[in-house]
Amino acid sequence: MTAVIADVIAIIIGGALGVLAKKVIPESWNDIIMKGLGLADIYIGVMGFIDGGNTMIIIISIVFGAMIGESLKIEQRFDRLAEKAEKKFDRSSGKSSFAQGFITASLTMCVGAMVVVGSLNAGLKGDLDLLLTKTVLDGFGAILFAASMGIGVIFAAVPVLLIEGGIVLLAGVLAPLLTTEVVAEMTCVGSLLIVGLGLNLMIDGCRLKLMNYMPAMFMPVLVCPLYYWAAGLR
């Protein structure tokens, strides 16, 4: 868990530095910085699925994941929770982007093969190299995100701790499920959500309910084996 704790600390410290930087950045710069981050997210998302995956698995994962998220009203529940946290922790003047900062940082830091493979390597082999590399990237990323979107970015440390820590602690159980194919499809689905995040930041009035799509990221764990089993029946 050493590398996971280091990643969490890096996000908290980076986020805090970004919040301090936000105080000296002119308010008039916020819009152009947000749209710049949106462009960067679209690039990250496209690079994440450019190698391709199984289109049918991605479609099934997105559709059923969205249905689960909508049924559970994840977005609405999160908005209420974010509103309470915002009132308690974000006393800044002007327009707040607490929820946006949390979602942006969480998606960017919790998606990708580096998260899964790095956590599995740490749990199974004690190899911390990938997670420590991610720690450096997350620390700098937290500074950039928080400088534009504020304190909500710091709270991305929570899902990072839960996801990375969970995989590390349960690596022996999860390793047979998180095959190379499954990780690749999870990365593709997550990358599509990052593209959606970029669109939300780039286009005024665009508000994809990304939290309701979050279950889609984990659907390949179920969909992949079922799909390849069915394909083998032909």
Backbone as JSON, one array per atom type, in Angstrom:
{
  "sequence": "MTAVIADVIAIIIGGALGVLAKKVIPESWNDIIMKGLGLADIYIGVMGFIDGGNTMIIIISIVFGAMIGESLKIEQRFDRLAEKAEKKFDRSSGKSSFAQGFITASLTMCVGAMVVVGSLNAGLKGDLDLLLTKTVLDGFGAILFAASMGIGVIFAAVPVLLIEGGIVLLAGVLAPLLTTEVVAEMTCVGSLLIVGLGLNLMIDGCRLKLMNYMPAMFMPVLVCPLYYWAAGLR",
  "N": [[0.81, -1.22, 0.0], [2.17, 1.12, 0.09], [2.85, 2.66, -2.22], [0.32, 3.43, -3.03], [-0.57, 5.05, -0.93], [1.35, 7.03, -1.21], [0.57, 8.09, -3.68], [-1.96, 9.13, -3.04], [-1.21, 11.1, -1.16], [0.32, 12.73, -2.83], [-1.66, 13.73, -4.54], [-3.22, 15.19, -2.74], [-1.36, 17.12, -1.78], [-0.57, 18.28, -4.23], [-3.07, 19.21, -5.09], [-3.61, 21.06, -3.06], [-1.58, 22.94, -3.51], [-2.39, 23.78, -6.02], [-4.85, 25.0, -5.39], [-3.92, 27.18, -3.94], [-2.55, 28.47, -5.99], [-4.71, 29.14, -7.57], [-5.77, 31.34, -6.34], [-4.25, 33.46, -7.17], [-4.53, 33.54, -9.85], [-6.03, 35.34, -12.44], [-9.57, 35.87, -12.52], [-10.7, 36.13, -15.0], [-9.29, 34.44, -16.59], [-10.18, 31.91, -16.19], [-12.15, 30.66, -17.86], [-10.86, 30.2, -20.34], [-8.78, 28.57, -19.5], [-10.18, 26.35, -18.51], [-11.35, 25.4, -20.88], [-9.05, 24.76, -22.21], [-8.14, 22.65, -20.63], [-10.21, 20.94, -21.21], [-9.7, 20.37, -23.93], [-7.28, 19.02, -23.58], [-8.19, 16.8, -22.13], [-9.8, 15.55, -24.04], [-7.84, 14.81, -25.87], [-6.32, 13.03, -24.24], [-8.28, 11.08, -23.81], [-8.8, 10.16, -26.44], [-6.29, 9.13, -27.11], [-6.29, 7.06, -25.35], [-8.05, 5.14, -26.35], [-7.25, 4.75, -28.93], [-5.8, 2.64, -29.92], [-7.68, 0.79, -30.16], [-10.45, -1.4, -29.39], [-12.71, -4.05, -28.63], [-15.47, -3.33, -30.36], [-18.16, -4.07, -29.92], [-18.15, -5.0, -27.26], [-17.5, -2.65, -25.95], [-19.73, -1.04, -26.57], [-21.84, -2.53, -25.38], [-21.0, -2.41, -22.71], [-21.09, 0.36, -22.19], [-23.82, 0.95, -22.62], [-25.25, -0.78, -20.8], [-23.96, -0.11, -18.45], [-24.64, 2.6, -18.23], [-27.4, 2.34, -17.9], [-27.51, 1.08, -15.41], [-26.32, 3.06, -13.82], [-28.13, 5.17, -14.18], [-30.44, 4.06, -13.11], [-29.7, 3.79, -10.45], [-29.41, 6.39, -9.88], [-26.95, 7.79, -9.66], [-25.65, 10.18, -10.4], [-27.4, 12.2, -9.43], [-27.37, 11.65, -6.66], [-24.68, 12.04, -6.14], [-24.44, 14.77, -6.76], [-25.91, 15.94, -4.69], [-24.35, 15.19, -2.5], [-21.95, 16.44, -3.18], [-22.75, 19.08, -3.08], [-23.18, 19.46, -0.33], [-20.58, 19.02, 0.62], [-19.3, 21.07, -0.67], [-20.4, 23.35, 0.53], [-19.31, 23.07, 3.02], [-16.5, 22.92, 2.72], [-15.63, 24.58, 0.62], [-15.29, 27.8, 0.53], [-14.86, 29.8, -1.19], [-15.13, 32.81, -3.09], [-17.22, 33.76, -5.86], [-18.02, 31.82, -8.83], [-18.37, 28.44, -8.16], [-16.69, 25.32, -8.73], [-16.72, 22.81, -7.63], [-17.8, 20.12, -7.82], [-17.23, 19.61, -10.51], [-14.45, 19.76, -10.53], [-13.83, 17.58, -8.87], [-14.91, 15.38, -10.34], [-13.51, 15.6, -12.78], [-10.78, 15.29, -12.01], [-10.94, 12.79, -10.73], [-11.82, 10.97, -12.75], [-9.71, 11.23, -14.6], [-7.54, 10.33, -13.11], [-8.22, 7.8, -12.3], [-8.57, 6.15, -14.42], [-7.36, 3.89, -16.86], [-4.72, 1.65, -17.97], [-2.48, 1.83, -16.39], [-3.39, 2.23, -13.8], [-4.74, -0.18, -13.11], [-2.91, -2.3, -13.84], [-0.61, -1.39, -12.56], [-1.44, -1.43, -9.87], [-2.03, -4.16, -9.56], [0.54, -5.23, -9.98], [1.82, -4.18, -7.76], [0.42, -5.42, -5.67], [0.73, -8.19, -6.2], [3.43, -8.69, -6.85], [4.94, -6.89, -5.46], [6.03, -4.86, -6.88], [6.52, -1.57, -7.36], [6.93, 0.31, -9.31], [5.28, 1.26, -11.51], [3.06, 2.43, -10.17], [4.36, 4.39, -8.67], [5.35, 6.0, -10.67], [2.92, 6.89, -11.69], [2.14, 8.33, -9.46], [3.76, 10.63, -9.51], [2.82, 11.81, -11.88], [0.12, 12.23, -11.18], [0.38, 14.04, -9.08], [1.37, 16.39, -10.33], [-0.73, 16.72, -12.12], [-2.85, 17.23, -10.37], [-2.17, 19.74, -9.4], [-2.51, 21.35, -11.72], [-5.25, 20.92, -12.34], [-6.55, 21.77, -9.95], [-5.77, 24.42, -9.84], [-7.42, 25.55, -11.63], [-10.02, 24.55, -11.1], [-10.35, 24.31, -8.38], [-10.86, 23.28, -4.91], [-12.23, 20.87, -4.99], [-10.77, 19.03, -6.47], [-8.91, 17.91, -4.74], [-10.36, 16.01, -3.36], [-10.45, 13.91, -5.05], [-8.61, 12.16, -4.24], [-9.86, 10.28, -2.68], [-11.47, 8.32, -4.3], [-9.24, 7.34, -5.7], [-7.71, 6.17, -3.66], [-9.53, 4.17, -2.84], [-9.93, 2.6, -5.19], [-7.3, 1.93, -6.2], [-6.15, 0.99, -3.8], [-7.95, -1.05, -3.17], [-7.55, -2.86, -5.29], [-4.87, -3.53, -4.89], [-4.95, -4.77, -2.34], [-6.69, -6.87, -2.85], [-5.48, -8.25, -4.85], [-4.71, -10.93, -5.39], [-7.17, -12.2, -5.65], [-8.43, -10.74, -7.66], [-6.75, -10.83, -9.9], [-7.15, -13.11, -11.72], [-9.52, -12.27, -12.92], [-9.02, -9.76, -14.01], [-7.9, -9.79, -16.74], [-5.63, -9.38, -19.56], [-7.19, -8.67, -21.78], [-9.56, -7.77, -20.57], [-8.64, -5.56, -19.07], [-7.79, -3.95, -21.17], [-10.25, -3.36, -22.44], [-11.59, -2.06, -20.36], [-9.99, 0.19, -20.18], [-10.5, 1.37, -22.66], [-13.27, 1.98, -22.45], [-13.23, 3.71, -20.22], [-11.66, 5.72, -21.32], [-13.35, 6.76, -23.26], [-15.21, 7.99, -21.59], [-13.6, 9.99, -20.58], [-13.28, 11.52, -22.86], [-15.92, 12.42, -23.07], [-15.93, 13.96, -20.75], [-14.14, 15.95, -21.52], [-15.69, 17.17, -23.51], [-17.76, 18.21, -21.95], [-16.35, 20.19, -20.59], [-15.48, 21.77, -22.67], [-17.68, 22.64, -24.23], [-20.14, 24.95, -23.85], [-23.03, 24.53, -21.94], [-23.18, 21.84, -22.45], [-23.76, 18.91, -20.8], [-23.07, 16.03, -20.01], [-24.15, 13.25, -18.15], [-21.89, 12.11, -16.49], [-21.26, 10.71, -14.15], [-23.28, 8.83, -13.98], [-22.48, 7.13, -15.91], [-20.37, 5.82, -14.86], [-20.48, 3.07, -13.83], [-20.1, 1.69, -16.2], [-17.38, 1.49, -16.67], [-16.55, -0.73, -15.28], [-17.94, -2.79, -16.32], [-16.74, -4.42, -18.4], [-15.49, -6.49, -17.01], [-17.46, -8.36, -16.56], [-18.69, -8.53, -19.06], [-16.72, -9.2, -21.0], [-15.79, -12.01, -20.59], [-18.28, -13.32, -21.01], [-18.91, -12.52, -23.61], [-16.78, -13.61, -25.14], [-17.15, -16.27, -24.55], [-19.67, -16.74, -25.7], [-18.98, -16.19, -28.34], [-17.33, -18.32, -28.83], [-19.11, -20.39, -29.12], [-20.01, -20.42, -31.63]],
  "CA": [[0.0, 0.0, 0.0], [3.04, 2.3, 0.19], [2.73, 3.49, -3.42], [-1.04, 3.98, -3.05], [-0.56, 6.16, 0.03], [2.15, 8.1, -1.82], [-0.27, 8.69, -4.72], [-2.98, 9.92, -2.34], [-0.54, 12.28, -0.6], [0.7, 13.6, -3.95], [-2.88, 14.41, -5.01], [-3.61, 16.18, -1.72], [-0.39, 18.21, -1.8], [-0.71, 18.95, -5.52], [-4.34, 19.93, -5.08], [-3.48, 22.22, -2.17], [-0.77, 23.93, -4.22], [-3.23, 24.33, -7.08], [-5.82, 25.9, -4.78], [-3.19, 28.41, -3.64], [-2.29, 29.14, -7.27], [-5.98, 29.65, -8.08], [-6.04, 32.64, -5.73], [-3.51, 34.52, -7.86], [-4.88, 33.51, -11.27], [-7.17, 36.22, -12.71], [-10.85, 35.2, -12.77], [-10.99, 36.19, -16.44], [-8.57, 33.36, -17.26], [-10.77, 30.61, -15.86], [-12.86, 30.04, -18.99], [-9.92, 29.69, -21.35], [-8.04, 27.46, -18.88], [-11.1, 25.2, -18.47], [-11.47, 24.87, -22.24], [-7.77, 24.13, -22.51], [-8.16, 21.35, -19.96], [-11.13, 20.12, -21.98], [-8.96, 19.89, -25.09], [-6.31, 18.03, -23.1], [-8.93, 15.58, -21.78], [-10.19, 14.88, -25.29], [-6.61, 14.18, -26.38], [-6.02, 11.87, -23.38], [-9.3, 10.06, -24.07], [-8.58, 9.58, -27.77], [-5.08, 8.3, -27.04], [-6.59, 5.88, -24.54], [-8.73, 4.08, -27.11], [-6.84, 4.8, -30.33], [-5.35, 1.3, -30.33], [-8.9, 0.04, -30.45], [-10.91, -2.48, -28.54], [-13.83, -4.74, -29.26], [-16.54, -2.33, -30.42], [-19.39, -4.59, -29.32], [-17.98, -5.02, -25.8], [-17.56, -1.26, -25.49], [-21.13, -0.59, -26.68], [-22.62, -3.21, -24.34], [-20.58, -1.88, -21.41], [-21.59, 1.73, -22.06], [-25.29, 0.93, -22.53], [-25.72, -1.38, -19.55], [-23.41, 0.69, -17.36], [-25.47, 3.8, -18.11], [-28.7, 1.93, -17.36], [-27.32, 0.86, -13.98], [-26.07, 4.35, -13.21], [-29.37, 5.95, -14.19], [-31.36, 3.42, -12.17], [-29.23, 4.09, -9.09], [-29.37, 7.86, -9.76], [-25.63, 8.11, -9.12], [-25.36, 11.6, -10.63], [-28.19, 13.01, -8.5], [-26.86, 11.42, -5.31], [-23.38, 12.69, -6.04], [-24.65, 16.22, -6.75], [-26.32, 16.33, -3.34], [-23.18, 15.03, -1.63], [-20.99, 17.48, -3.55], [-23.28, 20.36, -2.6], [-22.91, 19.52, 1.1], [-19.14, 19.17, 0.8], [-18.96, 22.4, -1.17], [-20.77, 24.34, 1.56], [-18.45, 22.89, 4.19], [-15.08, 23.08, 2.46], [-15.3, 25.57, -0.41], [-15.86, 29.09, 0.9], [-14.33, 30.79, -2.12], [-16.13, 33.67, -3.74], [-17.37, 33.5, -7.29], [-18.65, 30.57, -9.26], [-17.62, 27.28, -7.69], [-16.71, 24.17, -9.63], [-16.31, 21.73, -6.75], [-18.15, 18.82, -8.41], [-16.52, 19.47, -11.77], [-13.06, 19.46, -10.2], [-13.76, 16.22, -8.35], [-15.16, 14.42, -11.42], [-12.42, 15.69, -13.75], [-9.57, 14.67, -11.45], [-11.19, 11.37, -10.43], [-11.81, 10.21, -13.99], [-8.38, 11.24, -15.2], [-6.59, 9.62, -12.26], [-8.67, 6.44, -12.0], [-8.78, 5.43, -15.67], [-6.17, 3.51, -17.6], [-4.04, 0.4, -17.63], [-1.5, 2.09, -15.34], [-4.07, 2.07, -12.51], [-5.02, -1.59, -12.85], [-1.69, -3.1, -13.91], [0.28, -0.93, -11.5], [-1.95, -1.92, -8.59], [-1.83, -5.61, -9.54], [1.97, -5.48, -9.79], [2.15, -3.86, -6.37], [-0.19, -6.42, -4.79], [1.19, -9.55, -6.47], [4.89, -8.81, -6.95], [5.64, -5.87, -4.7], [6.65, -3.96, -7.85], [5.85, -0.28, -7.19], [7.42, 1.26, -10.32], [4.19, 1.9, -12.26], [2.27, 3.29, -9.29], [5.16, 5.55, -8.29], [5.34, 6.87, -11.85], [1.6, 7.51, -11.69], [2.12, 9.28, -8.35], [4.34, 11.89, -10.0], [1.88, 12.38, -12.85], [-1.08, 12.69, -10.47], [0.73, 15.22, -8.31], [1.38, 17.54, -11.24], [-2.09, 16.89, -12.64], [-3.68, 17.84, -9.32], [-1.85, 21.18, -9.38], [-3.14, 21.99, -12.88], [-6.72, 20.89, -12.21], [-7.0, 22.58, -8.82], [-5.53, 25.83, -10.15], [-8.57, 26.02, -12.41], [-11.32, 24.1, -10.59], [-10.45, 24.46, -6.94], [-10.61, 22.3, -3.85], [-12.86, 19.58, -5.3], [-9.76, 18.14, -7.02], [-8.25, 17.2, -3.64], [-11.2, 14.89, -2.94], [-10.21, 12.78, -5.96], [-7.76, 11.21, -3.52], [-10.7, 9.23, -2.09], [-11.64, 7.18, -5.22], [-7.92, 6.77, -6.01], [-7.39, 5.28, -2.54], [-10.44, 3.02, -2.84], [-9.72, 1.74, -6.36], [-5.94, 1.38, -6.2], [-5.97, 0.21, -2.58], [-8.76, -2.26, -3.28], [-6.9, -3.8, -6.21], [-3.64, -4.01, -4.24], [-5.29, -5.69, -1.24], [-7.4, -8.04, -3.38], [-4.81, -8.61, -6.1], [-4.75, -12.37, -5.62], [-8.53, -12.58, -6.07], [-8.82, -10.02, -8.88], [-5.85, -11.1, -11.01], [-7.73, -13.95, -12.78], [-10.61, -11.55, -13.58], [-8.5, -8.6, -14.73], [-7.01, -10.27, -17.78], [-5.15, -8.34, -20.49], [-8.32, -8.24, -22.61], [-10.49, -7.0, -19.73], [-8.01, -4.26, -18.77], [-7.81, -3.15, -22.4], [-11.61, -2.86, -22.67], [-11.86, -1.08, -19.31], [-9.27, 1.4, -20.56], [-11.24, 1.98, -23.78], [-14.51, 2.56, -21.93], [-12.86, 4.86, -19.41], [-11.17, 6.78, -22.21], [-14.54, 7.4, -23.85], [-15.77, 8.87, -20.57], [-12.72, 11.16, -20.51], [-13.66, 12.36, -24.01], [-17.15, 13.07, -22.64], [-15.53, 14.98, -19.79], [-13.59, 17.05, -22.3], [-16.81, 17.87, -24.16], [-18.44, 18.99, -20.9], [-15.53, 21.37, -20.28], [-15.28, 22.58, -23.87], [-18.91, 23.15, -24.85], [-21.07, 25.56, -22.91], [-24.36, 23.92, -21.96], [-23.07, 20.39, -22.58], [-23.62, 18.29, -19.48], [-23.26, 14.59, -19.98], [-24.19, 12.76, -16.77], [-20.78, 11.16, -16.48], [-21.3, 9.84, -12.97], [-24.19, 7.72, -14.29], [-21.77, 6.21, -16.81], [-19.23, 5.22, -14.16], [-20.5, 1.6, -13.8], [-19.65, 1.14, -17.49], [-15.95, 1.22, -16.61], [-16.31, -2.03, -14.68], [-18.73, -3.8, -17.02], [-15.96, -5.42, -19.15], [-15.15, -7.64, -16.16], [-18.53, -9.33, -16.79], [-19.05, -8.64, -20.47], [-15.67, -9.87, -21.79], [-15.87, -13.48, -20.6], [-19.54, -13.74, -21.61], [-18.84, -12.29, -25.06], [-15.87, -14.58, -25.78], [-17.79, -17.58, -24.41], [-20.7, -16.82, -26.74], [-18.3, -16.25, -29.65], [-16.77, -19.66, -28.98], [-20.18, -21.34, -29.41], [-20.34, -20.39, -33.07]],
  "C": [[0.85, 1.28, 0.0], [2.86, 3.24, -1.0], [1.35, 4.13, -3.5], [-1.12, 5.19, -2.12], [0.23, 7.34, -0.54], [1.35, 8.83, -2.89], [-1.31, 9.6, -4.09], [-2.37, 11.22, -1.79], [-0.17, 13.26, -1.71], [-0.5, 14.39, -4.47], [-3.29, 15.5, -4.03], [-2.67, 17.39, -1.75], [-0.49, 19.01, -3.1], [-1.98, 19.78, -5.6], [-4.27, 21.18, -4.23], [-2.66, 23.33, -2.83], [-1.57, 24.59, -5.34], [-4.26, 25.31, -6.57], [-5.17, 27.24, -4.44], [-2.92, 29.2, -4.93], [-3.55, 29.78, -7.83], [-6.26, 31.06, -7.55], [-5.33, 33.79, -6.45], [-3.78, 34.54, -9.37], [-6.1, 34.4, -11.51], [-8.43, 35.44, -13.05], [-11.16, 35.13, -14.26], [-10.28, 35.08, -17.22], [-9.26, 32.01, -17.13], [-11.39, 29.91, -17.07], [-11.89, 29.44, -19.99], [-9.09, 28.53, -20.8], [-8.9, 26.2, -18.86], [-11.23, 24.57, -19.85], [-10.17, 24.22, -22.68], [-7.67, 22.76, -21.86], [-9.1, 20.39, -20.68], [-10.47, 19.54, -23.22], [-7.97, 18.79, -24.7], [-7.0, 16.71, -22.75], [-9.37, 14.82, -23.03], [-8.99, 14.16, -25.89], [-6.28, 12.92, -25.58], [-6.99, 10.73, -23.66], [-9.09, 9.37, -25.4], [-7.36, 8.68, -27.76], [-5.33, 7.01, -26.27], [-7.27, 4.77, -25.32], [-8.31, 4.03, -28.56], [-6.35, 3.45, -30.84], [-6.51, 0.37, -30.59], [-9.2, -1.03, -29.43], [-12.0, -3.2, -29.3], [-15.04, -3.81, -29.2], [-17.81, -2.81, -29.73], [-19.31, -4.61, -27.8], [-18.09, -3.62, -25.24], [-18.99, -0.75, -25.5], [-21.98, -1.21, -25.57], [-22.29, -2.64, -22.96], [-21.14, -0.49, -21.17], [-23.1, 1.72, -21.82], [-25.75, 0.39, -21.18], [-25.18, -0.63, -18.34], [-24.23, 1.94, -17.13], [-26.84, 3.47, -17.53], [-28.61, 1.7, -15.84], [-27.15, 2.19, -13.26], [-27.32, 5.21, -13.12], [-30.37, 5.37, -13.2], [-31.0, 3.75, -10.73], [-29.18, 5.59, -8.82], [-28.05, 8.33, -9.14], [-25.33, 9.6, -9.24], [-26.1, 12.48, -9.62], [-27.68, 12.87, -7.07], [-25.52, 12.13, -5.11], [-23.53, 14.21, -5.98], [-25.05, 16.71, -5.35], [-25.14, 16.25, -2.36], [-22.16, 16.13, -1.9], [-21.44, 18.85, -3.04], [-23.01, 20.53, -1.1], [-21.42, 19.75, 1.37], [-18.69, 20.56, 0.38], [-19.25, 23.47, -0.12], [-19.81, 24.28, 2.74], [-17.0, 23.27, 3.92], [-14.72, 24.19, 1.49], [-16.01, 26.88, -0.1], [-15.38, 30.19, -0.04], [-15.46, 31.6, -2.73], [-16.18, 33.35, -5.22], [-17.98, 32.15, -7.57], [-17.78, 29.38, -8.86], [-17.73, 26.14, -8.7], [-16.22, 22.95, -8.86], [-16.55, 20.36, -7.4], [-17.37, 18.58, -9.69], [-15.06, 19.11, -11.53], [-12.9, 18.03, -9.71], [-13.9, 15.19, -9.48], [-14.0, 14.41, -12.41], [-11.18, 14.97, -13.24], [-9.76, 13.18, -11.21], [-11.13, 10.52, -11.69], [-10.41, 10.1, -14.56], [-7.41, 10.36, -14.42], [-6.98, 8.17, -11.98], [-8.87, 5.58, -13.25], [-7.43, 5.07, -16.29], [-5.51, 2.25, -17.09], [-3.05, 0.61, -16.5], [-2.11, 1.88, -13.95], [-4.19, 0.59, -12.17], [-3.73, -2.42, -12.79], [-0.72, -2.7, -12.8], [-0.14, -1.45, -10.14], [-1.79, -3.44, -8.46], [-0.36, -5.96, -9.3], [2.39, -5.23, -8.34], [1.64, -4.94, -5.43], [0.39, -7.8, -4.96], [2.7, -9.7, -6.37], [5.66, -7.86, -6.05], [6.37, -4.88, -5.59], [5.89, -2.63, -7.84], [6.15, 0.71, -8.32], [6.29, 2.0, -11.03], [3.39, 2.86, -11.39], [3.05, 4.53, -8.85], [5.28, 6.53, -9.46], [4.02, 7.62, -11.94], [1.49, 8.56, -10.59], [2.66, 10.65, -8.78], [3.39, 12.59, -10.96], [0.64, 12.96, -12.16], [-0.81, 13.95, -9.67], [0.73, 16.48, -9.17], [-0.01, 17.8, -11.82], [-2.99, 17.58, -11.64], [-3.42, 19.35, -9.23], [-2.59, 21.9, -10.5], [-4.65, 22.04, -12.74], [-7.21, 21.82, -11.1], [-6.79, 24.07, -9.07], [-6.69, 26.41, -10.95], [-9.9, 25.74, -11.72], [-11.42, 24.04, -9.08], [-10.34, 23.2, -6.11], [-11.24, 20.93, -4.12], [-11.87, 18.56, -5.83], [-9.1, 17.31, -5.9], [-9.03, 15.95, -3.25], [-11.12, 13.71, -3.91], [-9.29, 11.76, -5.31], [-8.58, 10.05, -2.96], [-10.93, 8.07, -3.07], [-10.31, 6.55, -5.62], [-7.52, 5.78, -4.92], [-8.24, 4.02, -2.58], [-10.13, 2.06, -3.99], [-8.33, 1.1, -6.34], [-5.72, 0.5, -4.96], [-6.74, -1.1, -2.62], [-8.1, -3.31, -4.16], [-5.64, -4.38, -5.58], [-3.98, -5.06, -3.18], [-5.93, -6.98, -1.74], [-6.75, -8.57, -4.65], [-4.89, -10.1, -6.41], [-6.1, -12.85, -6.12], [-8.86, -11.99, -7.43], [-7.98, -10.37, -10.1], [-6.46, -11.99, -12.09], [-8.85, -13.25, -13.55], [-10.09, -10.42, -14.46], [-7.44, -9.06, -15.73], [-6.58, -9.1, -18.67], [-6.3, -7.79, -21.32], [-9.28, -7.35, -21.81], [-9.92, -5.62, -19.43], [-8.03, -3.36, -19.99], [-9.2, -2.56, -22.65], [-12.0, -1.84, -21.6], [-11.2, 0.25, -19.64], [-10.0, 2.13, -21.68], [-12.52, 2.67, -23.29], [-14.22, 3.81, -21.11], [-12.38, 6.02, -20.25], [-12.32, 7.5, -22.91], [-15.18, 8.36, -22.86], [-14.91, 10.13, -20.42], [-12.99, 12.09, -21.69], [-14.95, 13.12, -23.67], [-16.88, 14.19, -21.64], [-14.97, 16.2, -20.51], [-14.68, 17.86, -23.0], [-17.57, 18.73, -23.16], [-17.68, 20.28, -20.61], [-15.46, 22.33, -21.46], [-16.53, 23.31, -24.33], [-19.85, 23.68, -23.78], [-22.45, 24.93, -23.06], [-24.34, 22.42, -22.12], [-22.87, 19.79, -21.2], [-24.0, 16.82, -19.54], [-23.21, 14.12, -18.53], [-23.13, 11.67, -16.59], [-20.79, 10.23, -15.28], [-22.22, 8.64, -13.2], [-23.56, 6.71, -15.24], [-20.65, 5.45, -16.09], [-19.29, 3.68, -14.08], [-20.02, 0.96, -15.09], [-18.18, 0.78, -17.47], [-15.66, -0.19, -16.12], [-17.08, -3.16, -15.38], [-17.9, -4.81, -17.81], [-15.56, -6.63, -18.33], [-16.19, -8.75, -16.35], [-18.74, -9.6, -18.27], [-18.02, -9.43, -21.27], [-15.77, -11.4, -21.77], [-17.15, -14.01, -21.23], [-19.48, -13.62, -23.13], [-17.96, -13.35, -25.72], [-16.4, -16.01, -25.62], [-18.83, -17.77, -25.49], [-20.08, -16.92, -28.13], [-17.74, -17.63, -29.9], [-17.81, -20.73, -29.29], [-20.5, -21.41, -30.89], [-19.67, -21.54, -33.8]]
}
